[in-house]
């Protein structure tokens, strides 16, 4: 997978990707969201779920 561009908005984001392998998008998005939630929880010192 190759990331060509991204745009961070206040409540979402946009990615311009080149997908080279089957199923790589879902694994990449899972990694992005998990990493973001972990970072957010650590920064805000939260113990609850962020995603609904």
MARLUMBA-722672 format. One record per atom (N, C-alpha, C, O, CB): residue number from 1; residue in three letters; atom name; x, y, z. Coordinates in nm, 2 decimals. Glycine has a CB too. Layout:
<num NUM&residu ALA&atome CA&x X&y Y&z Z>
...
//
This chain:
<num 1&residu UNK&atome N&x 0.08&y -0.12&z 0.00>
<num 1&residu UNK&atome CA&x 0.00&y 0.00&z 0.00>
<num 1&residu UNK&atome C&x 0.09&y 0.12&z 0.00>
<num 1&residu UNK&atome O&x 0.19&y 0.13&z 0.07>
<num 1&residu UNK&atome CB&x -0.10&y 0.00&z 0.12>
<num 2&residu UNK&atome N&x 0.05&y 0.22&z -0.08>
<num 2&residu UNK&atome CA&x 0.13&y 0.34&z -0.09>
<num 2&residu UNK&atome C&x 0.03&y 0.46&z -0.06>
<num 2&residu UNK&atome O&x -0.07&y 0.48&z -0.12>
<num 2&residu UNK&atome CB&x 0.19&y 0.36&z -0.23>
<num 3&residu UNK&atome N&x 0.07&y 0.54&z 0.04>
<num 3&residu UNK&atome CA&x 0.00&y 0.66&z 0.07>
<num 3&residu UNK&atome C&x 0.05&y 0.78&z -0.01>
<num 3&residu UNK&atome O&x 0.17&y 0.82&z 0.00>
<num 3&residu UNK&atome CB&x 0.01&y 0.69&z 0.23>
<num 4&residu UNK&atome N&x -0.03&y 0.84&z -0.09>
<num 4&residu UNK&atome CA&x 0.01&y 0.95&z -0.18>
<num 4&residu UNK&atome C&x -0.02&y 1.09&z -0.11>
<num 4&residu UNK&atome O&x 0.05&y 1.18&z -0.13>
<num 4&residu UNK&atome CB&x -0.06&y 0.94&z -0.31>
<num 5&residu UNK&atome N&x -0.14&y 1.09&z -0.04>
<num 5&residu UNK&atome CA&x -0.17&y 1.22&z 0.02>
<num 5&residu UNK&atome C&x -0.27&y 1.19&z 0.13>
<num 5&residu UNK&atome O&x -0.34&y 1.09&z 0.14>
<num 5&residu UNK&atome CB&x -0.24&y 1.32&z -0.08>
<num 6&residu UNK&atome N&x -0.28&y 1.29&z 0.23>
<num 6&residu UNK&atome CA&x -0.38&y 1.28&z 0.33>
<num 6&residu UNK&atome C&x -0.43&y 1.42&z 0.37>
<num 6&residu UNK&atome O&x -0.36&y 1.52&z 0.34>
<num 6&residu UNK&atome CB&x -0.32&y 1.21&z 0.46>
<num 7&residu UNK&atome N&x -0.55&y 1.43&z 0.43>
<num 7&residu UNK&atome CA&x -0.60&y 1.55&z 0.47>
<num 7&residu UNK&atome C&x -0.67&y 1.53&z 0.61>
<num 7&residu UNK&atome O&x -0.77&y 1.45&z 0.61>
<num 7&residu UNK&atome CB&x -0.70&y 1.61&z 0.37>
<num 8&residu UNK&atome N&x -0.63&y 1.59&z 0.71>
<num 8&residu UNK&atome CA&x -0.69&y 1.58&z 0.84>
<num 8&residu UNK&atome C&x -0.79&y 1.69&z 0.86>
<num 8&residu UNK&atome O&x -0.76&y 1.81&z 0.86>
<num 8&residu UNK&atome CB&x -0.58&y 1.58&z 0.95>
<num 9&residu UNK&atome N&x -0.91&y 1.65&z 0.89>
<num 9&residu UNK&atome CA&x -1.02&y 1.74&z 0.92>
<num 9&residu UNK&atome C&x -1.05&y 1.74&z 1.07>
<num 9&residu UNK&atome O&x -1.00&y 1.65&z 1.14>
<num 9&residu UNK&atome CB&x -1.15&y 1.70&z 0.83>
<num 10&residu UNK&atome N&x -1.14&y 1.83&z 1.12>
<num 10&residu UNK&atome CA&x -1.17&y 1.83&z 1.26>
<num 10&residu UNK&atome C&x -1.23&y 1.70&z 1.31>
<num 10&residu UNK&atome O&x -1.21&y 1.66&z 1.42>
<num 10&residu UNK&atome CB&x -1.26&y 1.94&z 1.29>
<num 11&residu UNK&atome N&x -1.31&y 1.63&z 1.23>
<num 11&residu UNK&atome CA&x -1.38&y 1.52&z 1.27>
<num 11&residu UNK&atome C&x -1.37&y 1.39&z 1.19>
<num 11&residu UNK&atome O&x -1.44&y 1.29&z 1.21>
<num 11&residu UNK&atome CB&x -1.53&y 1.55&z 1.29>
<num 12&residu UNK&atome N&x -1.28&y 1.40&z 1.09>
<num 12&residu UNK&atome CA&x -1.25&y 1.28&z 1.00>
<num 12&residu UNK&atome C&x -1.13&y 1.31&z 0.92>
<num 12&residu UNK&atome O&x -1.06&y 1.41&z 0.94>
<num 12&residu UNK&atome CB&x -1.37&y 1.25&z 0.91>
<num 13&residu UNK&atome N&x -1.09&y 1.22&z 0.83>
<num 13&residu UNK&atome CA&x -0.97&y 1.23&z 0.75>
<num 13&residu UNK&atome C&x -1.00&y 1.17&z 0.61>
<num 13&residu UNK&atome O&x -1.09&y 1.09&z 0.59>
<num 13&residu UNK&atome CB&x -0.85&y 1.16&z 0.82>
<num 14&residu UNK&atome N&x -0.91&y 1.21&z 0.52>
<num 14&residu UNK&atome CA&x -0.92&y 1.16&z 0.38>
<num 14&residu UNK&atome C&x -0.78&y 1.11&z 0.35>
<num 14&residu UNK&atome O&x -0.68&y 1.17&z 0.39>
<num 14&residu UNK&atome CB&x -0.96&y 1.27&z 0.28>
<num 15&residu UNK&atome N&x -0.78&y 0.99&z 0.28>
<num 15&residu UNK&atome CA&x -0.65&y 0.93&z 0.24>
<num 15&residu UNK&atome C&x -0.66&y 0.90&z 0.09>
<num 15&residu UNK&atome O&x -0.76&y 0.86&z 0.04>
<num 15&residu UNK&atome CB&x -0.62&y 0.80&z 0.32>
<num 16&residu UNK&atome N&x -0.55&y 0.93&z 0.02>
<num 16&residu UNK&atome CA&x -0.53&y 0.89&z -0.12>
<num 16&residu UNK&atome C&x -0.43&y 0.78&z -0.12>
<num 16&residu UNK&atome O&x -0.31&y 0.80&z -0.10>
<num 16&residu UNK&atome CB&x -0.49&y 1.01&z -0.21>
<num 17&residu UNK&atome N&x -0.48&y 0.65&z -0.15>
<num 17&residu UNK&atome CA&x -0.39&y 0.53&z -0.14>
<num 17&residu UNK&atome C&x -0.39&y 0.46&z -0.27>
<num 17&residu UNK&atome O&x -0.48&y 0.47&z -0.35>
<num 17&residu UNK&atome CB&x -0.45&y 0.44&z -0.03>
<num 18&residu UNK&atome N&x -0.28&y 0.39&z -0.29>
<num 18&residu UNK&atome CA&x -0.26&y 0.30&z -0.40>
<num 18&residu UNK&atome C&x -0.26&y 0.16&z -0.33>
<num 18&residu UNK&atome O&x -0.16&y 0.12&z -0.27>
<num 18&residu UNK&atome CB&x -0.13&y 0.32&z -0.49>
<num 19&residu UNK&atome N&x -0.36&y 0.08&z -0.36>
<num 19&residu UNK&atome CA&x -0.38&y -0.05&z -0.29>
<num 19&residu UNK&atome C&x -0.31&y -0.16&z -0.38>
<num 19&residu UNK&atome O&x -0.36&y -0.17&z -0.50>
<num 19&residu UNK&atome CB&x -0.53&y -0.09&z -0.26>
<num 20&residu UNK&atome N&x -0.21&y -0.23&z -0.33>
<num 20&residu UNK&atome CA&x -0.14&y -0.32&z -0.41>
<num 20&residu UNK&atome C&x -0.17&y -0.47&z -0.38>
<num 20&residu UNK&atome O&x -0.15&y -0.55&z -0.47>
<num 20&residu UNK&atome CB&x 0.01&y -0.30&z -0.40>
<num 21&residu UNK&atome N&x -0.23&y -0.49&z -0.27>
<num 21&residu UNK&atome CA&x -0.26&y -0.63&z -0.23>
<num 21&residu UNK&atome C&x -0.41&y -0.64&z -0.19>
<num 21&residu UNK&atome O&x -0.47&y -0.55&z -0.13>
<num 21&residu UNK&atome CB&x -0.17&y -0.68&z -0.11>
<num 22&residu UNK&atome N&x -0.46&y -0.76&z -0.21>
<num 22&residu UNK&atome CA&x -0.60&y -0.79&z -0.17>
<num 22&residu UNK&atome C&x -0.61&y -0.79&z -0.02>
<num 22&residu UNK&atome O&x -0.52&y -0.84&z 0.05>
<num 22&residu UNK&atome CB&x -0.65&y -0.92&z -0.23>
<num 23&residu UNK&atome N&x -0.71&y -0.73&z 0.04>
<num 23&residu UNK&atome CA&x -0.73&y -0.72&z 0.18>
<num 23&residu UNK&atome C&x -0.64&y -0.62&z 0.26>
<num 23&residu UNK&atome O&x -0.65&y -0.61&z 0.38>
<num 23&residu UNK&atome CB&x -0.72&y -0.86&z 0.25>
<num 24&residu UNK&atome N&x -0.55&y -0.56&z 0.19>
<num 24&residu UNK&atome CA&x -0.46&y -0.47&z 0.26>
<num 24&residu UNK&atome C&x -0.52&y -0.34&z 0.31>
<num 24&residu UNK&atome O&x -0.48&y -0.29&z 0.41>
<num 24&residu UNK&atome CB&x -0.34&y -0.43&z 0.16>
<num 25&residu UNK&atome N&x -0.63&y -0.30&z 0.24>
<num 25&residu UNK&atome CA&x -0.70&y -0.18&z 0.28>
<num 25&residu UNK&atome C&x -0.76&y -0.20&z 0.42>
<num 25&residu UNK&atome O&x -0.75&y -0.11&z 0.51>
<num 25&residu UNK&atome CB&x -0.81&y -0.14&z 0.18>
<num 26&residu UNK&atome N&x -0.83&y -0.31&z 0.44>
<num 26&residu UNK&atome CA&x -0.90&y -0.33&z 0.57>
<num 26&residu UNK&atome C&x -0.79&y -0.34&z 0.68>
<num 26&residu UNK&atome O&x -0.82&y -0.29&z 0.79>
<num 26&residu UNK&atome CB&x -0.99&y -0.45&z 0.57>
<num 27&residu UNK&atome N&x -0.68&y -0.41&z 0.66>
<num 27&residu UNK&atome CA&x -0.58&y -0.42&z 0.76>
<num 27&residu UNK&atome C&x -0.52&y -0.29&z 0.79>
<num 27&residu UNK&atome O&x -0.49&y -0.25&z 0.91>
<num 27&residu UNK&atome CB&x -0.47&y -0.52&z 0.72>
<num 28&residu UNK&atome N&x -0.49&y -0.21&z 0.69>
<num 28&residu UNK&atome CA&x -0.43&y -0.07&z 0.71>
<num 28&residu UNK&atome C&x -0.53&y 0.02&z 0.78>
<num 28&residu UNK&atome O&x -0.48&y 0.08&z 0.88>
<num 28&residu UNK&atome CB&x -0.40&y -0.01&z 0.57>
<num 29&residu UNK&atome N&x -0.66&y 0.02&z 0.75>
<num 29&residu UNK&atome CA&x -0.75&y 0.10&z 0.82>
<num 29&residu UNK&atome C&x -0.77&y 0.06&z 0.96>
<num 29&residu UNK&atome O&x -0.78&y 0.14&z 1.05>
<num 29&residu UNK&atome CB&x -0.89&y 0.10&z 0.75>
<num 30&residu UNK&atome N&x -0.76&y -0.07&z 0.99>
<num 30&residu UNK&atome CA&x -0.77&y -0.12&z 1.13>
<num 30&residu UNK&atome C&x -0.65&y -0.07&z 1.21>
<num 30&residu UNK&atome O&x -0.67&y -0.03&z 1.32>
<num 30&residu UNK&atome CB&x -0.78&y -0.28&z 1.13>
<num 31&residu UNK&atome N&x -0.53&y -0.07&z 1.15>
<num 31&residu UNK&atome CA&x -0.41&y -0.03&z 1.21>
<num 31&residu UNK&atome C&x -0.42&y 0.13&z 1.24>
<num 31&residu UNK&atome O&x -0.39&y 0.17&z 1.35>
<num 31&residu UNK&atome CB&x -0.29&y -0.06&z 1.13>
<num 32&residu UNK&atome N&x -0.47&y 0.20&z 1.14>
<num 32&residu UNK&atome CA&x -0.48&y 0.35&z 1.15>
<num 32&residu UNK&atome C&x -0.57&y 0.38&z 1.27>
<num 32&residu UNK&atome O&x -0.54&y 0.46&z 1.36>
<num 32&residu UNK&atome CB&x -0.53&y 0.41&z 1.02>
<num 33&residu UNK&atome N&x -0.69&y 0.32&z 1.27>
<num 33&residu UNK&atome CA&x -0.79&y 0.35&z 1.37>
<num 33&residu UNK&atome C&x -0.75&y 0.31&z 1.51>
<num 33&residu UNK&atome O&x -0.76&y 0.38&z 1.61>
<num 33&residu UNK&atome CB&x -0.92&y 0.29&z 1.34>
<num 34&residu UNK&atome N&x -0.69&y 0.19&z 1.52>
<num 34&residu UNK&atome CA&x -0.64&y 0.14&z 1.65>
<num 34&residu UNK&atome C&x -0.53&y 0.22&z 1.70>
<num 34&residu UNK&atome O&x -0.53&y 0.26&z 1.82>
<num 34&residu UNK&atome CB&x -0.59&y -0.01&z 1.64>
<num 35&residu UNK&atome N&x -0.44&y 0.26&z 1.62>
<num 35&residu UNK&atome CA&x -0.33&y 0.35&z 1.66>
<num 35&residu UNK&atome C&x -0.38&y 0.49&z 1.71>
<num 35&residu UNK&atome O&x -0.33&y 0.54&z 1.81>
<num 35&residu UNK&atome CB&x -0.23&y 0.37&z 1.54>
<num 36&residu UNK&atome N&x -0.47&y 0.54&z 1.64>
<num 36&residu UNK&atome CA&x -0.53&y 0.67&z 1.67>
<num 36&residu UNK&atome C&x -0.60&y 0.66&z 1.81>
<num 36&residu UNK&atome O&x -0.58&y 0.75&z 1.89>
<num 36&residu UNK&atome CB&x -0.63&y 0.72&z 1.56>
<num 37&residu UNK&atome N&x -0.68&y 0.56&z 1.83>
<num 37&residu UNK&atome CA&x -0.75&y 0.55&z 1.95>
<num 37&residu UNK&atome C&x -0.66&y 0.53&z 2.07>
<num 37&residu UNK&atome O&x -0.67&y 0.59&z 2.17>
<num 37&residu UNK&atome CB&x -0.85&y 0.43&z 1.95>
<num 38&residu UNK&atome N&x -0.55&y 0.45&z 2.05>
<num 38&residu UNK&atome CA&x -0.45&y 0.43&z 2.15>
<num 38&residu UNK&atome C&x -0.38&y 0.56&z 2.19>
<num 38&residu UNK&atome O&x -0.36&y 0.59&z 2.31>
<num 38&residu UNK&atome CB&x -0.35&y 0.33&z 2.11>
<num 39&residu UNK&atome N&x -0.34&y 0.64&z 2.09>
<num 39&residu UNK&atome CA&x -0.28&y 0.77&z 2.11>
<num 39&residu UNK&atome C&x -0.37&y 0.86&z 2.18>
<num 39&residu UNK&atome O&x -0.32&y 0.93&z 2.27>
<num 39&residu UNK&atome CB&x -0.23&y 0.83&z 1.97>
<num 40&residu UNK&atome N&x -0.49&y 0.87&z 2.14>
<num 40&residu UNK&atome CA&x -0.59&y 0.96&z 2.20>
<num 40&residu UNK&atome C&x -0.61&y 0.93&z 2.35>
<num 40&residu UNK&atome O&x -0.61&y 1.02&z 2.43>
<num 40&residu UNK&atome CB&x -0.72&y 0.96&z 2.12>
<num 41&residu UNK&atome N&x -0.63&y 0.80&z 2.37>
<num 41&residu UNK&atome CA&x -0.65&y 0.76&z 2.51>
<num 41&residu UNK&atome C&x -0.53&y 0.79&z 2.60>
<num 41&residu UNK&atome O&x -0.54&y 0.84&z 2.71>
<num 41&residu UNK&atome CB&x -0.68&y 0.61&z 2.52>
<num 42&residu UNK&atome N&x -0.41&y 0.77&z 2.55>
<num 42&residu UNK&atome CA&x -0.29&y 0.80&z 2.62>
<num 42&residu UNK&atome C&x -0.27&y 0.95&z 2.65>
<num 42&residu UNK&atome O&x -0.24&y 0.99&z 2.76>
<num 42&residu UNK&atome CB&x -0.16&y 0.74&z 2.55>
<num 43&residu UNK&atome N&x -0.30&y 1.03&z 2.54>
<num 43&residu UNK&atome CA&x -0.29&y 1.17&z 2.56>
<num 43&residu UNK&atome C&x -0.39&y 1.23&z 2.65>
<num 43&residu UNK&atome O&x -0.36&y 1.32&z 2.73>
<num 43&residu UNK&atome CB&x -0.30&y 1.24&z 2.42>
<num 44&residu UNK&atome N&x -0.51&y 1.18&z 2.65>
<num 44&residu UNK&atome CA&x -0.62&y 1.23&z 2.73>
<num 44&residu UNK&atome C&x -0.63&y 1.16&z 2.87>
<num 44&residu UNK&atome O&x -0.72&y 1.19&z 2.95>
<num 44&residu UNK&atome CB&x -0.75&y 1.23&z 2.66>
<num 45&residu UNK&atome N&x -0.55&y 1.05&z 2.88>
<num 45&residu UNK&atome CA&x -0.55&y 0.97&z 3.01>
<num 45&residu UNK&atome C&x -0.69&y 0.91&z 3.03>
<num 45&residu UNK&atome O&x -0.75&y 0.92&z 3.14>
<num 45&residu UNK&atome CB&x -0.51&y 1.05&z 3.13>
<num 46&residu UNK&atome N&x -0.75&y 0.85&z 2.92>
<num 46&residu UNK&atome CA&x -0.88&y 0.79&z 2.93>
<num 46&residu UNK&atome C&x -0.87&y 0.64&z 2.95>
<num 46&residu UNK&atome O&x -0.77&y 0.58&z 2.91>
<num 46&residu UNK&atome CB&x -0.96&y 0.82&z 2.80>
<num 47&residu UNK&atome N&x -0.98&y 0.58&z 3.00>
<num 47&residu UNK&atome CA&x -0.98&y 0.44&z 3.01>
<num 47&residu UNK&atome C&x -1.11&y 0.38&z 2.95>
<num 47&residu UNK&atome O&x -1.13&y 0.26&z 2.95>
<num 47&residu UNK&atome CB&x -0.98&y 0.40&z 3.16>
<num 48&residu UNK&atome N&x -1.19&y 0.47&z 2.89>
<num 48&residu UNK&atome CA&x -1.31&y 0.42&z 2.82>
<num 48&residu UNK&atome C&x -1.29&y 0.41&z 2.67>
<num 48&residu UNK&atome O&x -1.19&y 0.45&z 2.62>
<num 48&residu UNK&atome CB&x -1.43&y 0.52&z 2.85>
<num 49&residu UNK&atome N&x -1.39&y 0.35&z 2.61>
<num 49&residu UNK&atome CA&x -1.39&y 0.34&z 2.46>
<num 49&residu UNK&atome C&x -1.42&y 0.47&z 2.39>
<num 49&residu UNK&atome O&x -1.50&y 0.55&z 2.43>
<num 49&residu UNK&atome CB&x -1.49&y 0.23&z 2.42>
<num 50&residu UNK&atome N&x -1.34&y 0.50&z 2.29>
<num 50&residu UNK&atome CA&x -1.36&y 0.62&z 2.21>
<num 50&residu UNK&atome C&x -1.46&y 0.60&z 2.10>
<num 50&residu UNK&atome O&x -1.55&y 0.68&z 2.08>
<num 50&residu UNK&atome CB&x -1.22&y 0.67&z 2.15>
<num 51&residu UNK&atome N&x -1.45&y 0.48&z 2.03>
<num 51&residu UNK&atome CA&x -1.54&y 0.46&z 1.92>
<num 51&residu UNK&atome C&x -1.67&y 0.40&z 1.97>
<num 51&residu UNK&atome O&x -1.68&y 0.34&z 2.07>
<num 51&residu UNK&atome CB&x -1.48&y 0.35&z 1.82>
<num 52&residu UNK&atome N&x -1.78&y 0.43&z 1.89>
<num 52&residu UNK&atome CA&x -1.91&y 0.38&z 1.93>
<num 52&residu UNK&atome C&x -1.94&y 0.26&z 1.85>
<num 52&residu UNK&atome O&x -2.05&y 0.20&z 1.86>
<num 52&residu UNK&atome CB&x -2.02&y 0.49&z 1.91>
//
